[in-house]
Amino acid sequence: MSAKTLNLAGIYPPIPTPFDSGGKISETALTENLRVWNKYKLRGYAVLGSNGELVLLNKQERLVVLRIARDAIPSDKLMIAGTGCQSTGQTVELTKSAAAIGADAALVVTPSYYRGLMTRDALREHFRAVAEESPIPIILYNIPSCTGIDLDAETVAALAEHENIIGIKDSGGNIVKIAEINRLTDANFQVLAGSASFLLPALSVGAVGGILALANIAPLQCLAIRRHFLDRQWERAREVQLSMIPVNMAITRRWGVPAVKAALDMLGMYGGPARSPLLPLSSEKKDKLRVILNQSGILPEITR
């Protein structure tokens, strides 16, 4: 099967990495969380994405998370492994290890430490080198809020010509650029929205789904937006999209990974602590988050 035939269409949570009170990875918690998520019609999971705290894990921990996740993810759901590192060589190495563990595709974020030197040419060389060496398809990961680098549509289109680069997760939220990427690339290149805040607009200009932090705590709502869109139920899709804006903002731009984990705890799943230097939510912020979850209808009645 050609890499370009891997169908990415659907909704994916970028799952958090659970740590116990001692800061170690909790295999039990990760397995149990995946058992719950597996009940939903999710296309798969992004493991070791930004919500998975990839940059805060050492090499061995990354491999442990991938192995635990692969064992708990059914074969009919995709496992997309975050493998982007600062050097091309490290990225290739982690991508090959992820492939050996059973990842279906690799999510490769833009290297950013030497941001001023990450020109179009440098980024093209990097991604093409990874794609050449990777045994699994590559998905570009554009998240300018974290990297300070925003892949432009022309660069994405040039990279899309490589047979092993099959798509992009774009978290920038520029709908015009997402539309331009779809205009400049053929139907085999697939765009995934990187945030639930603009899922419906992204779908309207050609995105096939999304890798969404919100899908960790509101999978039904994220799935509903896409389903209503595909069914041409525009008003229902719009209503769900608008209802999710406050909670999505809370767990992304306002409070980030610690808020995703706190929300999971409130839902009866396992969130646990984030890894330092990320700070836990204060009691005040947790109270505000609970109110937002209640108002959005995400928390079940028993917890209200």
Secondary structure as GFF3:
##gff-version 3
##sequence-region A 1 304
A	DSSP	three_ten_helix	3	5	.	.	.	ID=ss1
A	DSSP	beta_strand	10	12	.	.	.	ID=ss2
A	DSSP	beta_strand	14	15	.	.	.	ID=ss3
A	DSSP	alpha_helix	27	37	.	.	.	ID=ss4
A	DSSP	beta_strand	44	47	.	.	.	ID=ss5
A	DSSP	three_ten_helix	54	56	.	.	.	ID=ss6
A	DSSP	alpha_helix	59	72	.	.	.	ID=ss7
A	DSSP	beta_strand	78	82	.	.	.	ID=ss8
A	DSSP	alpha_helix	88	101	.	.	.	ID=ss9
A	DSSP	beta_strand	105	109	.	.	.	ID=ss10
A	DSSP	three_ten_helix	115	117	.	.	.	ID=ss11
A	DSSP	alpha_helix	120	133	.	.	.	ID=ss12
A	DSSP	beta_strand	138	142	.	.	.	ID=ss13
A	DSSP	alpha_helix	144	147	.	.	.	ID=ss14
A	DSSP	alpha_helix	153	160	.	.	.	ID=ss15
A	DSSP	beta_strand	165	170	.	.	.	ID=ss16
A	DSSP	alpha_helix	175	184	.	.	.	ID=ss17
A	DSSP	beta_strand	190	193	.	.	.	ID=ss18
A	DSSP	three_ten_helix	196	198	.	.	.	ID=ss19
A	DSSP	alpha_helix	199	204	.	.	.	ID=ss20
A	DSSP	beta_strand	209	211	.	.	.	ID=ss21
A	DSSP	three_ten_helix	213	216	.	.	.	ID=ss22
A	DSSP	alpha_helix	219	230	.	.	.	ID=ss23
A	DSSP	alpha_helix	234	249	.	.	.	ID=ss24
A	DSSP	pi_helix	250	254	.	.	.	ID=ss25
A	DSSP	alpha_helix	256	266	.	.	.	ID=ss26
A	DSSP	alpha_helix	283	296	.	.	.	ID=ss27
A	DSSP	three_ten_helix	301	303	.	.	.	ID=ss28
###
